[in-house]
Amino acid sequence: MDAPEQPADPTPMADCVLCGKPTEYPETVRGIVHCPVCEWQEAQRTACSG
Ligand SMILES: [Zn+2]
């Protein structure tokens, strides 16, 4: 039963804690969320440190 037209995901996206841009995660996600860009930057930083 597939609807031909589906409205956009009504779930509001959480804002990135670093730059404030919408993330790919819903607001229901707890904790720190990063947008794809900041997530990538964090990954790079983590990969270089420690
Ligand atoms: Zn960000």
N, CA, C, O and the ligand as a Tripos MOL2 file, in Angstrom:
@<TRIPOS>MOLECULE
protein
  201   199    51     0     0
PROTEIN
NO_CHARGES

@<TRIPOS>ATOM
      1 N           0.8440   -1.2010    0.0000 N.3       1 MET1
      2 CA          0.0000    0.0000    0.0000 C.3       1 MET1
      3 C           0.8740    1.2440    0.0000 C.2       1 MET1
      4 O           1.0770    1.8690    1.0410 O.2       1 MET1
      5 N           1.3680    1.5850   -1.1210 N.am      2 ASP2
      6 CA          2.2170    2.7660   -1.1990 C.3       2 ASP2
      7 C           1.4190    3.9690   -1.6820 C.2       2 ASP2
      8 O           0.7510    3.9200   -2.7150 O.2       2 ASP2
      9 N           1.5020    5.0190   -0.9330 N.am      3 ALA3
     10 CA          0.8410    6.2460   -1.3630 C.3       3 ALA3
     11 C           1.6600    6.8860   -2.4770 C.2       3 ALA3
     12 O           2.8860    6.9520   -2.3840 O.2       3 ALA3
     13 N           1.0060    7.3510   -3.5130 N.am      4 PRO4
     14 CA          1.7350    7.9590   -4.6410 C.3       4 PRO4
     15 C           2.4960    9.2080   -4.2250 C.2       4 PRO4
     16 O           3.5750    9.5050   -4.7390 O.2       4 PRO4
     17 N           1.9030    9.9330   -3.2810 N.am      5 GLU5
     18 CA          2.5890   11.1380   -2.8200 C.3       5 GLU5
     19 C           2.6960   11.1180   -1.3100 C.2       5 GLU5
     20 O           1.7010   10.9760   -0.5980 O.2       5 GLU5
     21 N           3.8990   11.2610   -0.8460 N.am      6 GLN6
     22 CA          4.0800   11.3060    0.6030 C.3       6 GLN6
     23 C           4.5840   12.6780    1.0030 C.2       6 GLN6
     24 O           5.4880   13.2310    0.3780 O.2       6 GLN6
     25 N           3.9930   13.2130    2.0440 N.am      7 PRO7
     26 CA          4.4640   14.5200    2.5200 C.3       7 PRO7
     27 C           5.8540   14.4030    3.1040 C.2       7 PRO7
     28 O           6.3180   13.3120    3.4360 O.2       7 PRO7
     29 N           6.4940   15.5120    3.2190 N.am      8 ALA8
     30 CA          7.8400   15.5130    3.7890 C.3       8 ALA8
     31 C           7.7810   14.9900    5.2130 C.2       8 ALA8
     32 O           6.7660   15.0950    5.9010 O.2       8 ALA8
     33 N           8.8760   14.4400    5.6190 N.am      9 ASP9
     34 CA          8.9550   13.8890    6.9630 C.3       9 ASP9
     35 C           8.5440   14.9540    7.9780 C.2       9 ASP9
     36 O           9.1980   15.9930    8.0760 O.2       9 ASP9
     37 N           7.4810   14.7150    8.7250 N.am     10 PRO10
     38 CA          6.9850   15.7230    9.6640 C.3      10 PRO10
     39 C           7.8740   15.8620   10.8800 C.2      10 PRO10
     40 O           7.7470   16.8230   11.6380 O.2      10 PRO10
     41 N           8.7670   14.9190   11.0730 N.am     11 THR11
     42 CA          9.6280   14.9800   12.2480 C.3      11 THR11
     43 C          10.6290   16.1110   12.1130 C.2      11 THR11
     44 O          11.4190   16.1420   11.1690 O.2      11 THR11
     45 N          10.5960   17.0420   13.0600 N.am     12 PRO12
     46 CA         11.5550   18.1530   12.9930 C.3      12 PRO12
     47 C          12.9660   17.6540   13.2260 C.2      12 PRO12
     48 O          13.2080   16.7890   14.0670 O.2      12 PRO12
     49 N          13.8790   18.2070   12.4770 N.am     13 MET13
     50 CA         15.2650   17.7940   12.6120 C.3      13 MET13
     51 C          15.9530   18.6230   13.6880 C.2      13 MET13
     52 O          15.6900   19.8150   13.8470 O.2      13 MET13
     53 N          16.8240   17.9720   14.4050 N.am     14 ALA14
     54 CA         17.5750   18.6800   15.4300 C.3      14 ALA14
     55 C          18.6130   19.5910   14.7860 C.2      14 ALA14
     56 O          19.1080   19.3240   13.6910 O.2      14 ALA14
     57 N          18.9280   20.6670   15.4880 N.am     15 ASP15
     58 CA         19.9310   21.5860   14.9590 C.3      15 ASP15
     59 C          21.3270   21.1500   15.3840 C.2      15 ASP15
     60 O          21.5300   20.6250   16.4790 O.2      15 ASP15
     61 N          22.2630   21.3760   14.5060 N.am     16 CYS16
     62 CA         23.6480   21.0700   14.8140 C.3      16 CYS16
     63 C          24.0930   21.9250   16.0010 C.2      16 CYS16
     64 O          23.8190   23.1230   16.0570 O.2      16 CYS16
     65 N          24.7870   21.2850   16.9490 N.am     17 VAL17
     66 CA         25.2020   22.0190   18.1380 C.3      17 VAL17
     67 C          26.3530   22.9680   17.8360 C.2      17 VAL17
     68 O          26.6520   23.8620   18.6280 O.2      17 VAL17
     69 N          26.9880   22.7780   16.7100 N.am     18 LEU18
     70 CA         28.1480   23.5930   16.3700 C.3      18 LEU18
     71 C          27.7900   24.7760   15.4780 C.2      18 LEU18
     72 O          28.2100   25.9030   15.7380 O.2      18 LEU18
     73 N          27.0220   24.5200   14.4380 N.am     19 CYS19
     74 CA         26.7510   25.5890   13.4810 C.3      19 CYS19
     75 C          25.2650   25.9320   13.4140 C.2      19 CYS19
     76 O          24.8880   26.9190   12.7830 O.2      19 CYS19
     77 N          24.4250   25.1370   14.0510 N.am     20 GLY20
     78 CA         23.0100   25.4600   14.0960 C.3      20 GLY20
     79 C          22.2230   25.0480   12.8690 C.2      20 GLY20
     80 O          21.0270   25.3210   12.7690 O.2      20 GLY20
     81 N          22.8890   24.3960   11.9440 N.am     21 LYS21
     82 CA         22.1780   23.9520   10.7570 C.3      21 LYS21
     83 C          21.4110   22.6700   11.0520 C.2      21 LYS21
     84 O          21.7760   21.9160   11.9540 O.2      21 LYS21
     85 N          20.3570   22.4270   10.2980 N.am     22 PRO22
     86 CA         19.5890   21.1950   10.5020 C.3      22 PRO22
     87 C          20.4580   19.9670   10.2600 C.2      22 PRO22
     88 O          21.2870   19.9290    9.3500 O.2      22 PRO22
     89 N          20.2420   18.9780   11.0960 N.am     23 THR23
     90 CA         20.9960   17.7430   10.9500 C.3      23 THR23
     91 C          20.1340   16.6800   10.2940 C.2      23 THR23
     92 O          18.9800   16.9280    9.9450 O.2      23 THR23
     93 N          20.6960   15.5140   10.1330 N.am     24 GLU24
     94 CA         19.9370   14.3980    9.5720 C.3      24 GLU24
     95 C          19.2170   13.6310   10.6740 C.2      24 GLU24
     96 O          18.5840   12.6060   10.4190 O.2      24 GLU24
     97 N          19.3210   14.1320   11.8900 N.am     25 TYR25
     98 CA         18.7380   13.4190   13.0060 C.3      25 TYR25
     99 C          17.4900   14.1390   13.5090 C.2      25 TYR25
    100 O          17.4560   15.3680   13.5470 O.2      25 TYR25
    101 N          16.4650   13.3760   13.8950 N.am     26 PRO26
    102 CA         15.2580   13.9900   14.4350 C.3      26 PRO26
    103 C          15.5230   14.5660   15.8140 C.2      26 PRO26
    104 O          16.4640   14.1670   16.5010 O.2      26 PRO26
    105 N          14.6870   15.5010   16.2060 N.am     27 GLU27
    106 CA         14.8740   16.1380   17.5090 C.3      27 GLU27
    107 C          14.7200   15.1450   18.6550 C.2      27 GLU27
    108 O          15.1450   15.3970   19.7830 O.2      27 GLU27
    109 N          14.1100   14.0290   18.3410 N.am     28 THR28
    110 CA         13.9010   13.0370   19.4000 C.3      28 THR28
    111 C          15.2140   12.3810   19.8110 C.2      28 THR28
    112 O          15.3020   11.7350   20.8550 O.2      28 THR28
    113 N          16.2300   12.5580   18.9750 N.am     29 VAL29
    114 CA         17.5310   11.9940   19.3220 C.3      29 VAL29
    115 C          18.1320   12.7960   20.4690 C.2      29 VAL29
    116 O          18.2060   14.0240   20.4200 O.2      29 VAL29
    117 N          18.5490   12.0930   21.4740 N.am     30 ARG30
    118 CA         19.1350   12.7720   22.6250 C.3      30 ARG30
    119 C          20.6460   12.9070   22.4560 C.2      30 ARG30
    120 O          21.2990   12.1390   21.7500 O.2      30 ARG30
    121 N          21.1580   13.9100   23.1330 N.am     31 GLY31
    122 CA         22.6040   14.0900   23.0970 C.3      31 GLY31
    123 C          23.0140   15.0640   22.0150 C.2      31 GLY31
    124 O          22.1960   15.7910   21.4520 O.2      31 GLY31
    125 N          24.2870   15.0550   21.7480 N.am     32 ILE32
    126 CA         24.8470   16.0060   20.7960 C.3      32 ILE32
    127 C          24.6530   15.5100   19.3710 C.2      32 ILE32
    128 O          24.9320   14.3540   19.0530 O.2      32 ILE32
    129 N          24.1780   16.3910   18.5370 N.am     33 VAL33
    130 CA         24.0050   16.0280   17.1340 C.3      33 VAL33
    131 C          24.7740   17.0110   16.2640 C.2      33 VAL33
    132 O          24.8280   18.2080   16.5460 O.2      33 VAL33
    133 N          25.3490   16.4970   15.2340 N.am     34 HIS34
    134 CA         26.1040   17.3330   14.3070 C.3      34 HIS34
    135 C          25.5320   17.2030   12.9090 C.2      34 HIS34
    136 O          25.0260   16.1460   12.5330 O.2      34 HIS34
    137 N          25.6130   18.2700   12.1450 N.am     35 CYS35
    138 CA         25.2270   18.2050   10.7530 C.3      35 CYS35
    139 C          26.3150   17.4130   10.0170 C.2      35 CYS35
    140 O          27.3970   17.1930   10.5620 O.2      35 CYS35
    141 N          26.0360   16.9940    8.8030 N.am     36 PRO36
    142 CA         27.0170   16.1840    8.0640 C.3      36 PRO36
    143 C          28.3940   16.8430    7.9990 C.2      36 PRO36
    144 O          29.4170   16.1670    8.1070 O.2      36 PRO36
    145 N          28.4130   18.1370    7.8270 N.am     37 VAL37
    146 CA         29.6940   18.8340    7.7120 C.3      37 VAL37
    147 C          30.4690   18.7650    9.0200 C.2      37 VAL37
    148 O          31.6320   18.3600    9.0370 O.2      37 VAL37
    149 N          29.8300   19.1590   10.1120 N.am     38 CYS38
    150 CA         30.5080   19.1460   11.4030 C.3      38 CYS38
    151 C          30.8310   17.7190   11.8220 C.2      38 CYS38
    152 O          31.8480   17.4650   12.4680 O.2      38 CYS38
    153 N          29.9640   16.7980   11.4530 N.am     39 GLU39
    154 CA         30.2130   15.4110   11.7920 C.3      39 GLU39
    155 C          31.5030   14.9370   11.1190 C.2      39 GLU39
    156 O          32.3180   14.2290   11.7110 O.2      39 GLU39
    157 N          31.6540   15.3500    9.8810 N.am     40 TRP40
    158 CA         32.8570   14.9760    9.1400 C.3      40 TRP40
    159 C          34.0830   15.6050    9.7820 C.2      40 TRP40
    160 O          35.1230   14.9640    9.9320 O.2      40 TRP40
    161 N          33.9410   16.8810   10.1610 N.am     41 GLN41
    162 CA         35.0710   17.5760   10.7670 C.3      41 GLN41
    163 C          35.4390   16.9410   12.0950 C.2      41 GLN41
    164 O          36.6160   16.7930   12.4230 O.2      41 GLN41
    165 N          34.4190   16.5680   12.8530 N.am     42 GLU42
    166 CA         34.6780   15.9060   14.1250 C.3      42 GLU42
    167 C          35.3920   14.5850   13.8880 C.2      42 GLU42
    168 O          36.3040   14.2220   14.6310 O.2      42 GLU42
    169 N          34.9840   13.8840   12.8760 N.am     43 ALA43
    170 CA         35.5960   12.5900   12.5630 C.3      43 ALA43
    171 C          37.0690   12.7890   12.2010 C.2      43 ALA43
    172 O          37.9300   12.0080   12.6050 O.2      43 ALA43
    173 N          37.3410   13.8380   11.4380 N.am     44 GLN44
    174 CA         38.7140   14.1120   11.0600 C.3      44 GLN44
    175 C          39.5360   14.4320   12.2990 C.2      44 GLN44
    176 O          40.6620   13.9600   12.4560 O.2      44 GLN44
    177 N          38.9520   15.2420   13.1730 N.am     45 ARG45
    178 CA         39.6790   15.6430   14.3770 C.3      45 ARG45
    179 C          39.9470   14.4280   15.2650 C.2      45 ARG45
    180 O          41.0310   14.2690   15.8260 O.2      45 ARG45
    181 N          38.9390   13.5910   15.3720 N.am     46 THR46
    182 CA         39.0970   12.4090   16.2160 C.3      46 THR46
    183 C          40.1580   11.4850   15.6330 C.2      46 THR46
    184 O          40.9340   10.8620   16.3580 O.2      46 THR46
    185 N          40.1720   11.4150   14.3140 N.am     47 ALA47
    186 CA         41.1130   10.5120   13.6720 C.3      47 ALA47
    187 C          42.5430   10.9960   13.8650 C.2      47 ALA47
    188 O          43.4770   10.1950   13.8480 O.2      47 ALA47
    189 N          42.7170   12.2880   14.0470 N.am     48 CYS48
    190 CA         44.0600   12.8360   14.1470 C.3      48 CYS48
    191 C          44.5560   12.8790   15.5930 C.2      48 CYS48
    192 O          45.7630   12.9060   15.8360 O.2      48 CYS48
    193 N          43.6440   12.8840   16.5370 N.am     49 SER49
    194 CA         44.0540   13.0390   17.9200 C.3      49 SER49
    195 C          44.0520   11.7040   18.6440 C.2      49 SER49
    196 O          43.3930   10.7470   18.2390 O.2      49 SER49
    197 N          44.7900   11.6770   19.6980 N.am     50 GLY50
    198 CA         44.7890   10.5230   20.5710 C.3      50 GLY50
    199 C          45.3730    9.2980   19.9340 C.2      50 GLY50
    200 O          45.4340    8.2440   20.5660 O.2      50 GLY50
    201 ZN         27.2250   21.7610   11.9300 Zn       51 ZN51
@<TRIPOS>BOND
     1     1     2 1
     2     2     3 1
     3     3     4 2
     4     3     5 am
     5     5     6 1
     6     6     7 1
     7     7     8 2
     8     7     9 am
     9     9    10 1
    10    10    11 1
    11    11    12 2
    12    11    13 am
    13    13    14 1
    14    14    15 1
    15    15    16 2
    16    15    17 am
    17    17    18 1
    18    18    19 1
    19    19    20 2
    20    19    21 am
    21    21    22 1
    22    22    23 1
    23    23    24 2
    24    23    25 am
    25    25    26 1
    26    26    27 1
    27    27    28 2
    28    27    29 am
    29    29    30 1
    30    30    31 1
    31    31    32 2
    32    31    33 am
    33    33    34 1
    34    34    35 1
    35    35    36 2
    36    35    37 am
    37    37    38 1
    38    38    39 1
    39    39    40 2
    40    39    41 am
    41    41    42 1
    42    42    43 1
    43    43    44 2
    44    43    45 am
    45    45    46 1
    46    46    47 1
    47    47    48 2
    48    47    49 am
    49    49    50 1
    50    50    51 1
    51    51    52 2
    52    51    53 am
    53    53    54 1
    54    54    55 1
    55    55    56 2
    56    55    57 am
    57    57    58 1
    58    58    59 1
    59    59    60 2
    60    59    61 am
    61    61    62 1
    62    62    63 1
    63    63    64 2
    64    63    65 am
    65    65    66 1
    66    66    67 1
    67    67    68 2
    68    67    69 am
    69    69    70 1
    70    70    71 1
    71    71    72 2
    72    71    73 am
    73    73    74 1
    74    74    75 1
    75    75    76 2
    76    75    77 am
    77    77    78 1
    78    78    79 1
    79    79    80 2
    80    79    81 am
    81    81    82 1
    82    82    83 1
    83    83    84 2
    84    83    85 am
    85    85    86 1
    86    86    87 1
    87    87    88 2
    88    87    89 am
    89    89    90 1
    90    90    91 1
    91    91    92 2
    92    91    93 am
    93    93    94 1
    94    94    95 1
    95    95    96 2
    96    95    97 am
    97    97    98 1
    98    98    99 1
    99    99   100 2
   100    99   101 am
   101   101   102 1
   102   102   103 1
   103   103   104 2
   104   103   105 am
   105   105   106 1
   106   106   107 1
   107   107   108 2
   108   107   109 am
   109   109   110 1
   110   110   111 1
   111   111   112 2
   112   111   113 am
   113   113   114 1
   114   114   115 1
   115   115   116 2
   116   115   117 am
   117   117   118 1
   118   118   119 1
   119   119   120 2
   120   119   121 am
   121   121   122 1
   122   122   123 1
   123   123   124 2
   124   123   125 am
   125   125   126 1
   126   126   127 1
   127   127   128 2
   128   127   129 am
   129   129   130 1
   130   130   131 1
   131   131   132 2
   132   131   133 am
   133   133   134 1
   134   134   135 1
   135   135   136 2
   136   135   137 am
   137   137   138 1
   138   138   139 1
   139   139   140 2
   140   139   141 am
   141   141   142 1
   142   142   143 1
   143   143   144 2
   144   143   145 am
   145   145   146 1
   146   146   147 1
   147   147   148 2
   148   147   149 am
   149   149   150 1
   150   150   151 1
   151   151   152 2
   152   151   153 am
   153   153   154 1
   154   154   155 1
   155   155   156 2
   156   155   157 am
   157   157   158 1
   158   158   159 1
   159   159   160 2
   160   159   161 am
   161   161   162 1
   162   162   163 1
   163   163   164 2
   164   163   165 am
   165   165   166 1
   166   166   167 1
   167   167   168 2
   168   167   169 am
   169   169   170 1
   170   170   171 1
   171   171   172 2
   172   171   173 am
   173   173   174 1
   174   174   175 1
   175   175   176 2
   176   175   177 am
   177   177   178 1
   178   178   179 1
   179   179   180 2
   180   179   181 am
   181   181   182 1
   182   182   183 1
   183   183   184 2
   184   183   185 am
   185   185   186 1
   186   186   187 1
   187   187   188 2
   188   187   189 am
   189   189   190 1
   190   190   191 1
   191   191   192 2
   192   191   193 am
   193   193   194 1
   194   194   195 1
   195   195   196 2
   196   195   197 am
   197   197   198 1
   198   198   199 1
   199   199   200 2
@<TRIPOS>SUBSTRUCTURE
     1 MET1         2 RESIDUE 1 A MET
     2 ASP2         6 RESIDUE 1 A ASP
     3 ALA3        10 RESIDUE 1 A ALA
     4 PRO4        14 RESIDUE 1 A PRO
     5 GLU5        18 RESIDUE 1 A GLU
     6 GLN6        22 RESIDUE 1 A GLN
     7 PRO7        26 RESIDUE 1 A PRO
     8 ALA8        30 RESIDUE 1 A ALA
     9 ASP9        34 RESIDUE 1 A ASP
    10 PRO10       38 RESIDUE 1 A PRO
    11 THR11       42 RESIDUE 1 A THR
    12 PRO12       46 RESIDUE 1 A PRO
    13 MET13       50 RESIDUE 1 A MET
    14 ALA14       54 RESIDUE 1 A ALA
    15 ASP15       58 RESIDUE 1 A ASP
    16 CYS16       62 RESIDUE 1 A CYS
    17 VAL17       66 RESIDUE 1 A VAL
    18 LEU18       70 RESIDUE 1 A LEU
    19 CYS19       74 RESIDUE 1 A CYS
    20 GLY20       78 RESIDUE 1 A GLY
    21 LYS21       82 RESIDUE 1 A LYS
    22 PRO22       86 RESIDUE 1 A PRO
    23 THR23       90 RESIDUE 1 A THR
    24 GLU24       94 RESIDUE 1 A GLU
    25 TYR25       98 RESIDUE 1 A TYR
    26 PRO26      102 RESIDUE 1 A PRO
    27 GLU27      106 RESIDUE 1 A GLU
    28 THR28      110 RESIDUE 1 A THR
    29 VAL29      114 RESIDUE 1 A VAL
    30 ARG30      118 RESIDUE 1 A ARG
    31 GLY31      122 RESIDUE 1 A GLY
    32 ILE32      126 RESIDUE 1 A ILE
    33 VAL33      130 RESIDUE 1 A VAL
    34 HIS34      134 RESIDUE 1 A HIS
    35 CYS35      138 RESIDUE 1 A CYS
    36 PRO36      142 RESIDUE 1 A PRO
    37 VAL37      146 RESIDUE 1 A VAL
    38 CYS38      150 RESIDUE 1 A CYS
    39 GLU39      154 RESIDUE 1 A GLU
    40 TRP40      158 RESIDUE 1 A TRP
    41 GLN41      162 RESIDUE 1 A GLN
    42 GLU42      166 RESIDUE 1 A GLU
    43 ALA43      170 RESIDUE 1 A ALA
    44 GLN44      174 RESIDUE 1 A GLN
    45 ARG45      178 RESIDUE 1 A ARG
    46 THR46      182 RESIDUE 1 A THR
    47 ALA47      186 RESIDUE 1 A ALA
    48 CYS48      190 RESIDUE 1 A CYS
    49 SER49      194 RESIDUE 1 A SER
    50 GLY50      198 RESIDUE 1 A GLY
    51 ZN51       201 GROUP 0 **** ****
